[in-house]
């Protein structure tokens, strides 16, 4: 009862970040889509642990930085350049599966496209992204709208004679291109970008050094950020240095990432360490985990406190280090799902207290749906918090939450939020707790839809808040058109906000749809009263690179101390 109190790793078909951004101008995604994971960082659909670390932070970095993402669940372990199951967002790649292609920046959220005729169509109704193949140049061009900026990434296509799916270049929203300057086979050795200001060209490089011998042979040893101004000499600015576990280490298996040491130049040819990230893993045969599963993560502040306490982090027991760990995980070795997490309440302020969460999973006994169905639950994740309260999330086969339930410590009160999707996987209803009166997980849709009446048993008919989202079916297809509210499932829709979009097509035929107008309707009794914000854009010739954006704010009446005209 819910009352209102290359060597590409294997990947899964998961949702992408833009599916959850809730910002129409960032690709038109809906404003009500729920997050697919806990705050830190267990995925509801399968208990996968996903940890993201930023090793090099460079202004306006985009591709020009170094961010790692850890994924504990894939169809097979990935022995990558930064160690097992660490994936590099700054070295994206394309991977092919039949007639489908995935563009992978983050293993936990690839961008999947299906081939339809001669065009690639994004899965799950995702918008703001496009993939175009050039059969002559043998390249794949992936574009992604980021606000009003366009990020363009080029890969070798799967008809190329070598290095299929390998990164070629990336052009950011300012028109600055980062290219692969040097590579050895499929291994990238150096990235470069350049820009000119007042006639002076600055060139920047990320130089990758790999271990040439020893147990970590072929793994990234260090990455150095360098800069050259004009014809001057190169200057080293930042670097990150990596260490990996070997054959006989107790706290990790061969090629598990052990540490990442961040350094800044000291101005005299040396380096000063500014932060260390450190990791421990389970090994084969461990009862609470499995080989390469992340056990403990220590951020720079935790590492500093361990050092100041004169504890040898390499030899100390897990029990000694646990109070300092930013994250500690336990797993079900047979399913690889996380069953327990202990995390610092504040990752950057170790010692401020920890939270211990337990996880349990149930699979729909009816099995997989017979066809694509976003309103058919597959996994129930029950997260028990330290005070015995619970968060219960039902997700569909694509990891998209359908029902989120908050349960008080006594188990006597529940607050349920229900999400209804259209046939393209876009949220069309978000039913708030005031509109949800229960659920039944013996029903695949949880709300028990009656096709005869067109009503759901567990949604109130005429009371409770339901947020409704409409999408364009032509032109800016899939982008948010209207946002509305209604009282109960049979209530009349009240228009709250509407969007229109302009368009621009580059010389490659890729079209983007930035927001043209946002219209708010402040009076529930009429749509005649509006508050309109307008946007216009100018692009560099033949591109989707923005040259100018003009924002026209709504007029403010003189009676409200305004000029009465738009500005």
N, C-alpha and C positions, 0 to 999 in steps of 0.2 A: 504494500500500500504506500503510495506517494502522496502525502498530505502536504499542504502548504505550510507547515511550521518550518695486343699488345699483349702483355701479360695482364690481361684485364681480369679482375676478380669477378666471381659470380655475384649477381645482384638480384634483388627481389623487386616485384612490381609494387612499389610504395608510392605514396602521394609526395608531391613536391612542395617546397616551402611556399611557393606562390599560391598554392591551394589554400593556405591557412593565413595569408597575410591580412585578409579582411579589409583591404584597401582597393577600391575600384580603380583608382588611377595607377595602381601597381600591377595592372594586368586584368583588372575587372573582376577579380575573385570576389566572393561574397563577403559580407560584413559580419556573418554570424558563424562561420566555420570554427569548430572547436579544435584545440590542440590535440595531437595524436600521442603525446607522451606526458609523463609526470614532469614536474618542474625540474627534477634532477635525478637522472635522465633515463627513465625506464619506459619503454614503449608499451602501450596498453595491449596492442594486438598480439604480441608474442613474448613479451618480457625481455626484449633485446635491450642491452645497455648501449647508449650512444653518447660518447664524450667528445667534445670539441675543444681543441687547444690552439691558441694563436702563438706561434713562436717568433715570427718577425712581423712587427706592426709598422707599416710604412705609410705615410700620408698619401691618400688617393691611391691605395695599393691595388685594389681589385685583384687581378692575377699576380700583381707584383707584391707579394707578401708570402707568408707560409703558414697555412692553417691545416691542422690535421683533424680528422674525425675518426673516432674508433667505433666499430660496429661488432657486436659480439655474435650476431647471428647472420650467417649467409649460407648458401648451399655448400660451400667449402671454405676452409681457411685460406686467407690471402697473405702470402709471404711477400709483402710489398717493400718498396724502397725505404720506408720508415719503420719496418718491423711488421710482425704479424697483425693483421686486421686493423692497421692504421692506414687511412686513405687520405690522399692529398688533394685538397680543394684547389690548390694553385697549379696542379698538374692534372687537369681534367682529361677525360678520354671518352671516346664513343665505343659502344659495344653493340654487336648485332645478335639478334635472336630470331631466326627465321626471317620474316619480312619486317620485323620491328627493330627499332634502334633506340638505345638509351644513351642520353648524354649525362655523364656522371661527374658532378663536382663533389657531391657528398653521397657516400654509399648508402646512407639511410634515407635519401630522398632523390633518386634519379629522375630525370625528365624522360618519360617514355613516349615514343611516337610510333604509330602504326602506318604502314604504307597503304595508301588508298589510290589506286591508279598509278599516277606518277608523282603523287604528292604525299608528304608525311603529315599525318594528323595527330595532334597531341591527345593522349589518353585522358579519361576522367573529366572531359570538358575543360581542361586547363587552358587558360587564355594568356595572352601577353608573351607567348613563346612561339617560335617557328623554327623549322628545320628544312633547309633547301639543299639538294644535291646538285653539284655541277659535274656532269658526266665527262666534260672535256678536261677541266682542270683536275678532276678526280678529288674533289673536296666536299665536305659537308659544312654548311654554314648555319650555326645556331644563333638565333637572336632572342634576347629577352628584354622586355620593357621594364625599366626600373624607375617608377615615377614617370617623368617625361624624358628620361635618358634611356638610350638603347645600348645594351652590351652585346657585342658581336664576337663570337668565338668560332674559329675555323679549325677543322680537323681534316686529316687525310680520310678519304672515303674508303669503303670496303672493296672498291675496284682498283685502288692504288696498288702498285706493284710491291711496295714495301711500307712498313710502319702503319698499317691500316688502323684507323681510329686514333692515331697519335695527334696531339695538339700541334697546330701550326702557328696560330697567332690569336690575339684577342684585342679588340678595339673598344675602349671605354666610351662613356658618354661625352667626354671632352674631345674625342677624336684621336686620342693618344693610343698607339698600337704597341703592344708587347708581343715580341716574336721569339720563337726558338732560334737563338743565335748559333748554338752548337749542340750536337747530340752525337751519341755513339749508339748506332742502331736505334732501338726504341727508347734508350735512356737519354733523358735531357740533361745536358751539362751546363747550359747557360741560357738565361732569358735576358733580353735587353729591351729597353724602351728609350725614346728620346723626345725632347720637346724644345722649342726655340722661343725665347723671350728676349725682346729688344735686340734681335740679331745674334744672340748667343745661344748655342745649342748645348743642352745638358743631356748627357747619356748616362743611364743607370743600368746596372746589371745585377742579377742574382746568379752567383757562381756556385754550382753544386760540386762538392768533392765526395767521392765514394771510397769506402774501404777497398784497398787493393790486395789485401791478404788477411789471414786470420779467420776466425769463426764468423765475423760480420762481413765477409767479403761481398761486395756489391751493394751493401747498404749505404745510405747517406751518412757521411761522416760529419760534414759541416756544410752550412749554406752561408755565403758572405754577400752582404749588400754593399755595392760599390758605386761610386759616382765619378764621372768625368765632366768637367765644365770646359767647353770650348776645346782647344787643343792641349789643355793641361794634362797633368798626370792623374792617374786613377787614385781615388781616396777610399779606403775601407771605412765603413760607418758602423755597421752592425753585423753580428753573426750569431748563429746558433750551432752548438756542437752536440752530437748525439753519442750515446753509448747503448750497447745492446747486451742482453744476456747470452752467455755461451753454453757449451755442452753440459757443464757440470754445476752451473749456478743453481742455488736452492730456491731462489725467488722468481724464477722465470725459465721458460724453455728457450732453446736456441732461436735467436733472432727476434725474441720479444724485446720491444723498446724499453730500455731501462731508465734513461734520463734524457732530458733536453735542457741544455745550459745556454741561457741567453747572455750575450756579451755586447758591450759597447767599446769602441776604441778609446784608448787612454791618451791619444794624441802623440804618443812617442813610439808607435809601432807595436805596442802591446794591447792587451784586452783586459777590461774589467768585467767580472761576472756580476750581473744585476739580478739574476733569478734562475732558479733550478726547478724543473718539474720532474717528479720521480714516480715510478710505477712498480707495483708487484703484481704477479699473475699466479693463477692456479696451474698445476701441472697434471699430467696424465695420472689417473688413479686417485686424485683428491676427492674426498667425499662431498665437498661443498662447491665444487667447480669442475672445470675441464681444461684441457690444454689450451693455453693462450687466452683464457678468460681473465679479464681485468679484475684483480682482487682489491688493490688499494691504489688510490691516486693522491699524491701530495703536491699541492701547488707551491709557488715560491715562498709564501708566508709560512706554510707548514714546514717546508724544508729549512727555512731560516730558524724557526723555533727548535727544531730537532738539533740543528747544528749548535745553537746557543746552549742547549741542554747537554752538550757533549755526548750525544748518543750517536753511535756508529750506525747510520741508516742501512748499510749493507749487511750488517751482522745481527742487528737487533731483532728480537722476536716480533711476531705480528701483534702480540698483546701489548708490547711496549710501545709500538708505533701507532696503534689504533686510535688513541686519544688525539693524535695530530692529523689523522687522515681526513682529507676533504671528502673522499668517498670510500666506502668499503662495501663490497658486494658478495652475496652468496647466491648460488644457482642450483637448479635442478640439473644434474649432469646429463640426464637422458634427453631433456627437451631444450637445454641451454637457456631456459628462461630464468631471469633474476627472481629470487624468492625473498631476499632480504637486502636492505640498503641502510647503511648508517652514514649520514652526511652531516657536515658542519652546517649549522643554521646560516652562517655567513662564510662563504668560501674564502674570502679575503681577510677574515678576522678569526683565525683559528683560536679556539679557547672560549668562544662565545656560546658554546653549547652544541649538542648534536641532536639529530632526529633519527629515530630508528623506525623504518617502515617495513612491513611484511607484505608480500605479494602472493596471491593464489589465482590460478587460471582455470576456467572451465570452457570446454568447446561445445558448440551447439550439437546435441546428439543427433540432429537430423542431417548432419553432414553439410557439404557444400551445396550452394544453390545450383540449380540446373543450368542457369544462364546468368549473365551479368545482372546483379541485383544489389543496389546500394542500400536497400532497406531490409536486409536479411542479416541478422546478427550471426557472427561466427565465434567470437571470443568474449568471455566475461572476465575482466580483470578486477580483483578485489584487493584494494590497498588498505591495509590497517595501519592507522597512525598511532603515535605514542600514547595518546589518551584513550585509545580503543575506538575512537570514531573511525569511520570508513569512507573511502571514495570507491564507488563501484562504477566501472565504465564498460559498456557493451560496444564492441566495434564490429564493423562489417568485414568482409573478406579482404578489403583494401586498406584496413587499418583506420578507417574513418569512424569516429565515435557516433553512435546512434542515440545512446542514452547515458547520461551522467547523473549519478545519485550520490548525494551527501547524506551520511547516516550519523546520527548523534551517538555518543559513547554508550548509552543505554540500549541503543538499537530500537528506540520507540518512535523516532521521528525520521522522516526521509524528505529530502528536497530533490526533485527530479527535473532534469532539463532534457528535452527530447528534440532530436534533429531529424528532419525529413529531407531526403535527397530526390532530385529529379533523375531522369534516365542517363544523364551525363555526369552524375556524381557531384552536383552542385546543391548546396543547402537552399531549400525553398521555404522551409518552416523551421523556426526555432521556438519551441513551446517552453515558456518559462514555468517554474514550479507552480505558479498559481493556476496554470491551465492543465496540469498533469495530475490525475487522481489515482494513478496506479500503473502497474505494468504486469506482464505475464511472459516469462521467458520460455514457456512452452510454445509460445507463438513466435514464429520467425521474425515478425516485424515488431514484436514487443508490445505494441499498442492495440493489437487485435482489430484489424481493419475489417469492416463489414461491407462487402461489395454491393450488397443490396441497398443499404441505406447510404453508403458513401461516407460513413462515420467511423471513428475509432472509439472502441469501448473505453479506453483509459485516458481520453482527452475530454475535457469539459466541453459541452456543446455551446454555451453562451457566456461563460465566465473565464477569466484568466487571460494573461497576455500571450499572444502568439505573434512573433515577428515574421513577416512574409517578404521574400525577395523574388523579384521578377528579373529575367535576363533577356537580352536582345536575341532574336532568332534569325536576324539577317543584318548585313552591314557589320557592326561590331559584335558579331555572334558570340554569345557566351558572356559578354560583359554585363555588369549590373545595370538594369534599366530603372527599376523602382524599388524603393523600400517602404513597406507598409506595416501597419499593426492592425490586429483585430482582437475582439473579445471572444474567446472560445473558437472551436473549429468551425462553427457555422456563422460566426459573426461577419459583419460587413467590413471590408478592408478600408482603412483610413490611410491615405497617402501621406508619407512623412518626408520623403526625399526622392528626387529623380535625377538621372544623369543622362547627358548626351555626350557624344564623342566625335572628334574630328579624325581625319585619317591622313597618312602620308605614305607613299610607296617609293622605295629606293630603286636604284637601277637594276638590282637583282630580283625585283618583283616582290620584296618583302614589305608588307603593309603593317603599320603600327596605328593604334587607336588611342591617343591620349584624350583625357577628359576635356570636353569643350565647355560644358556648363554643369553646375551643381545647383539644383533648385530645391529650396526648403519650403515646406508648407506649414506655417506656424498655427493655422486655425483648423481645427479638426472638422469644422462644419462646412468648410468651403475650400476649393482648390484655386479660387480666384486670387487669394492673397498669397504672394510668393516673395521669397528672398533669393535672388539669383546672383551667383558668382560665375564669371565667364573667364575663359582662358583662350588665348590665341598663340600660335607657334610659327616660327620661321625656321627652316632647315637649310643646311648646307646643300648645295646642288647635287642631286643624284644620290643623296644619302638620307638616312634617318637620324643623323646627328643633329641635335638641336642647336640652332644659332641664337634664337631669342624666344623668350616666353613673356607674354604680357598678361597680367592678371587684372581683371576689372571687378572691383568689389561692389557689393550691392549698395544701392542708394539708401541713405538714412534720411528720414523725413525731418523737416525743419522743426516739427513739434518734439522731436527726440534729439534736438541739438545738432542735426545734420544739415547738409546742403541741399538735400532733395534730389541730388543727381549721383549717378554712378561714377566711381573713380578708379 
